[in-house]
Amino acid sequence: MNPMNYVYLSALLFSIGAAGVLLRRNAIVVFMCVELMLNATNLAFVTFARMQGNLDGQVIAFFVMVVAAAEVVVGLAIIVTMFRTRRSASVDGANLLKY
Amino acid sequence: MSTSATLLAAATDTGTGEAVTFWLLAPVAVLAALGMLFSKKAVHSALLLALTMMCLAVLYLAQDAPFLGVVQIVVYTGAVMMLFLFVLMLVGVDSSDSLVETLRGQRVAGVLAGLGFGAILVLGIGDAVVSNEGLEEANADGNVPGLANLIFSKYVFAFEVTSALLITAALGAMILAHRERLERRLSQRELSVERFRGGQQPAPLPSPGVFARHNAVDTPALLPDGTPAETSVSRVLAARGDVRQVPGSTQPSAEVARQDDA
């Protein structure tokens, strides 16, 4: 098997995540799709590390995970705040930055 | 030409075990991701995303990245997805998507954009020059010491900046989730007076029915005239349509009158 198959899988998962961001309305599901895209890039990084024969790609994937964890914390806090003010997690409702 | 192609194929070939792992797990990951995209309930989406992430973790393990595989399971499926489920429970499980299109043609345009983007990516990858060095040399001292050598030498500045990022994220989450109390806290007496003046039911709601054949929470209690007591069943069950009809009662149990807490 060619290791490029991993990159194809990563591209597929990334497009599914991108389509989800465009299609779904629930802010939490949109956020999950963003997570799926981050995971897909991580898979590509790990595969490139293996193709190039050094560990730099794995280190970058590790940093992506750290940033993703921080991003999830802040993003979910924003969603909870949004839900509190307008009793819905729909991205259509959030068209104002304040009130 | 053909000899170079076969040489290239030999150089880029992976083992049979890895191929079997890949072809078993890749369809599961893609199907779970598609299920996440199309499932109506957000909880199902979250669980299917967790499945995708676990498949990816095994693929990391198969690609000589044991540290990242374990971190993927611990951080993503362990922490991130559980945080997602926490917030889902906080926000309300029944908060499903509205299927009304607010922008006309947005759904078709979204599907087309997704498909086109995938096609561009796949075609672009198809042109790439492939090599497969393998990680045997880099992982000679073990994967974790190899990563540690890189993180604490070449990438040490990025690693230090990460701490600032984590502190900022923690502070931001605390500030966003904090709710300022705008009015005085009501005393127990004031709450009680308000409850009786408000005209709502001051006593606890009736408990669900206990009958010879059913005594579960989805069975409404019967009033003296034989009609089911709507308030005896949780309104979450009523919204889901899970209320059982009482055997012997003639009236179908209507939807529970929603007492809005607003």
Interface residues (C-beta under 8 A of the other chain):
Chain A: M1 N2 P3 M4 N5 Y6 V7 Y8 L9 A11 L12 L13 F14 S15 I16 G17 A18 A19 G20 L22 L23 R24 R25 N26 I28 V29 F31 M32 C33 E35 L36 N39 N42 L43 V46 T47 A49 R50 M51 Q52 G53 N54 L55 D56 Q58 V59 A61 F62 F63 M65 V66 V67 A68 A69 A70 E71 V72 V73 V74 L76 A77 I78 I79 V80 T81 F83 R84 S88 A89 S90 D92
Chain B: A9 T12 D13 T14 E18 A19 F22 W23 A26 A29 V30 A33 L34 M36 L37 A42 S45 A46 L49 T52 M53 L56 L59 Y60 Q63 D64 A65 F67 L68 V71 Q72 V75 Y76 A79 V80 L83 F84 V87 L88 L90 V91 S95 S96 D97 S98 T102 Q106 R107 A109 G110 V111 A113 G114 L115 F117 G118 L121 V122 I125 A128 V130 S131 N132 E133 G134 L135 E137 A138 N139 N143 G146 L147 L150 I151 K154 Y155 A158 T162 L165 L166 T168 A169 A170 G172 A173 L176 A177 R179
